[in-house]
Amino acid sequence: MSDSNLTIAIVGATGAVGTIALELLADRAYPAERIILMASSRSIGKKLPYLDTELTVIEAAPGAFEGVDVAFISVSAEVSRALAPEAVKRGALVIDDGSAFRMDPAVPLVVPEVNGADLEWHQGIVSIPNCTTTPLAMALAALGQSVEITRVTVATYQAVSGTGAAAVRELHEQTADVLAGRPTNPKEYPHQIAFNVLPQVDDFAEDGYTGEEHKMINETRKILHDADIAISPTCVRVPVPVTHSEAVQVEFKRPMSPEEATRLLSEFPGITVVDEPQASVYPMPAQASGKDDVFVGRIRKDASHPNGLALWIACDNLRKGAALNALQILDEAVRRDCVKPVR
Ligand SMILES: NC(=O)c1ccc[n+]([C@@H]2O[C@H](COP(=O)([O-])OP(=O)(O)OC[C@H]3O[C@@H](n4cnc5c(N)ncnc54)[C@H](OP(=O)(O)O)[C@@H]3O)[C@@H](O)[C@H]2O)c1
């Protein structure tokens, strides 16, 4: 972290993303006295280990943001909508993980490696993208440097931690139930997720796409500053605890060789190419979980289109898909001297 004098609030500190945000601050040995943990009234007084001490969770109420310089908010969109303006009013930069402000034209939606410069026009709130959008936007930004991208189709394989801590517990419980021959009791999803695959992430819209799929389309366009890029996603939930994977087909204005794509992806900050298919080496959740980078492999010509490439992505949804991207946004804002809005 470039500036350890900032007082940082983690709002949603007891959740899946908040837990990783605290872990990342610990990795950087961020001073404990500069961290304030907030969650719902249910968690008041809860103690979370931090370095060689413990931090106590307080309720995320408007007054709690007095003296906070940066608030990482990882709660539901509804709660964000109520809390973020209160934090901004008290002088904090809000970096929001949820969907509340992502498509607001007054709010930058940022992946620092792709559109860090958008931070310079924030007015107090910066959003991070959906955890499936971030790795896709990074891969497309890398490839689009050389040849214009015209169309993208993508199928996701999304981990249950993308839904939150309760869904991870549910996967564990259901797995034990199935193995013991007991009936399962789905709560987080419309169907059993253990030993199953659900072609539904979020609710369906009238056009047959889900909310998550619309997020991928709209957010990718906003981050890439490309309102015309054609994107067709199918978002799928799989019984994996952490790390989203994506099978992607990209069509370009003219052909791009797999070799050129590999070079562009390898040179892009935050992307690691893992691509030795003959040795069965490719990105996987078991390898990508707990790592910072977006991993890309299976880079090959698309057999169905002369200007097409196919590739496979894996990215830890809680790190680069959420908490790490949020921290990197703060690093970038410090670097660009725009933690406070440049009015
Ligand atoms: N999970 C991911 O991979 C991912 C990736 C990108 C973005 N996001 C976004 O990040 C946000 C959090 O996701 P998550 O997966 O961390 O969810 P989660 O595990 O369900 O955690 C939710 C957090 O919100 C807190 N909370 C609930 N009601 C609250 C209230 N009224 N006031 C203050 N805090 C409240 C909870 O505190 P209590 O423990 O006190 O209830 C908990 O700390 C969501 O908007 C999600 O869309 C998630």
The ligand as an SDF file (V2000), in Angstrom:
LIG
                    3D

 48 52  0  0  0  0  0  0  0  0999 V2000
  -18.1670  -12.9000   -3.5150 N   0  0  0  0  0  0  0  0  0  0  0  0
  -17.6080  -12.4480   -4.6280 C   0  0  0  0  0  0  0  0  0  0  0  0
  -16.8840  -13.1660   -5.3480 O   0  0  0  0  0  0  0  0  0  0  0  0
  -17.8330  -11.0290   -5.0570 C   0  0  0  0  0  0  0  0  0  0  0  0
  -17.0740  -10.5180   -6.1170 C   0  0  0  0  0  0  0  0  0  0  0  0
  -17.2920   -9.1970   -6.5380 C   0  0  0  0  0  0  0  0  0  0  0  0
  -18.2380   -8.4490   -5.8810 C   0  0  0  0  0  0  0  0  0  0  0  0
  -18.9580   -8.9790   -4.8600 N   0  0  0  0  0  0  0  0  0  0  0  0
  -19.9460   -8.1330   -4.1880 C   0  0  0  0  0  0  0  0  0  0  0  0
  -19.4690   -7.8690   -2.8690 O   0  0  0  0  0  0  0  0  0  0  0  0
  -20.5870   -7.7240   -1.9800 C   0  0  0  0  0  0  0  0  0  0  0  0
  -20.3970   -8.6500   -0.7770 C   0  0  0  0  0  0  0  0  0  0  0  0
  -20.3340   -9.9820   -1.2200 O   0  0  0  0  0  0  0  0  0  0  0  0
  -19.8840  -11.1940   -0.2760 P   0  0  0  0  0  0  0  0  0  0  0  0
  -19.7330  -12.3320   -1.2070 O   0  0  0  0  0  0  0  0  0  0  0  0
  -18.7450  -10.8040    0.6000 O   0  0  0  0  0  0  0  0  0  0  0  0
  -21.2160  -11.3940    0.6230 O   0  0  0  0  0  0  0  0  0  0  0  0
  -21.3760  -12.1290    2.0520 P   0  0  0  0  0  0  0  0  0  0  0  0
  -20.3460  -13.1510    2.2530 O   0  0  0  0  0  0  0  0  0  0  0  0
  -22.8060  -12.5350    2.1020 O   0  0  0  0  0  0  0  0  0  0  0  0
  -21.1240  -10.9400    3.1090 O   0  0  0  0  0  0  0  0  0  0  0  0
  -22.0470   -9.8830    3.2690 C   0  0  0  0  0  0  0  0  0  0  0  0
  -21.5130   -8.8870    4.2810 C   0  0  0  0  0  0  0  0  0  0  0  0
  -22.4680   -7.8230    4.3620 O   0  0  0  0  0  0  0  0  0  0  0  0
  -22.7030   -7.5340    5.7420 C   0  0  0  0  0  0  0  0  0  0  0  0
  -24.0110   -6.9380    5.9150 N   0  0  0  0  0  0  0  0  0  0  0  0
  -25.2280   -7.5130    5.6970 C   0  0  0  0  0  0  0  0  0  0  0  0
  -26.2040   -6.6240    6.0030 N   0  0  0  0  0  0  0  0  0  0  0  0
  -25.5890   -5.4840    6.4200 C   0  0  0  0  0  0  0  0  0  0  0  0
  -26.0540   -4.2170    6.8940 C   0  0  0  0  0  0  0  0  0  0  0  0
  -27.3460   -3.9430    6.9630 N   0  0  0  0  0  0  0  0  0  0  0  0
  -25.1230   -3.2840    7.2570 N   0  0  0  0  0  0  0  0  0  0  0  0
  -23.8090   -3.5650    7.1770 C   0  0  0  0  0  0  0  0  0  0  0  0
  -23.3140   -4.7310    6.7450 N   0  0  0  0  0  0  0  0  0  0  0  0
  -24.1900   -5.6820    6.3710 C   0  0  0  0  0  0  0  0  0  0  0  0
  -22.5940   -8.8790    6.4020 C   0  0  0  0  0  0  0  0  0  0  0  0
  -22.4110   -8.6860    7.7940 O   0  0  0  0  0  0  0  0  0  0  0  0
  -23.0220   -9.7040    8.9040 P   0  0  0  0  0  0  0  0  0  0  0  0
  -22.0410  -10.8270    9.0040 O   0  0  0  0  0  0  0  0  0  0  0  0
  -23.0680   -8.8620   10.1220 O   0  0  0  0  0  0  0  0  0  0  0  0
  -24.3600  -10.1360    8.4000 O   0  0  0  0  0  0  0  0  0  0  0  0
  -21.3540   -9.4440    5.6960 C   0  0  0  0  0  0  0  0  0  0  0  0
  -20.1890   -8.9110    6.2840 O   0  0  0  0  0  0  0  0  0  0  0  0
  -21.8370   -8.0010   -2.8190 C   0  0  0  0  0  0  0  0  0  0  0  0
  -22.3880   -6.7980   -3.2610 O   0  0  0  0  0  0  0  0  0  0  0  0
  -21.3030   -8.7810   -4.0060 C   0  0  0  0  0  0  0  0  0  0  0  0
  -22.0970   -8.5980   -5.1540 O   0  0  0  0  0  0  0  0  0  0  0  0
  -18.7630  -10.2420   -4.4210 C   0  0  0  0  0  0  0  0  0  0  0  0
  1  2  1  0
  2  3  2  0
  2  4  1  0
  4  5  1  0
  4 48  2  0
  5  6  2  0
  6  7  1  0
  7  8  2  0
  8  9  1  0
  8 48  1  0
  9 10  1  0
  9 46  1  0
 10 11  1  0
 11 12  1  0
 11 44  1  0
 12 13  1  0
 13 14  1  0
 14 15  2  0
 14 16  1  0
 14 17  1  0
 17 18  1  0
 18 19  2  0
 18 20  1  0
 18 21  1  0
 21 22  1  0
 22 23  1  0
 23 24  1  0
 23 42  1  0
 24 25  1  0
 25 26  1  0
 25 36  1  0
 26 27  1  0
 26 35  1  0
 27 28  2  0
 28 29  1  0
 29 30  1  0
 29 35  2  0
 30 31  1  0
 30 32  2  0
 32 33  1  0
 33 34  2  0
 34 35  1  0
 36 37  1  0
 36 42  1  0
 37 38  1  0
 38 39  2  0
 38 40  1  0
 38 41  1  0
 42 43  1  0
 44 45  1  0
 44 46  1  0
 46 47  1  0
M  CHG  2   8   1  16  -1
M  END
$$$$
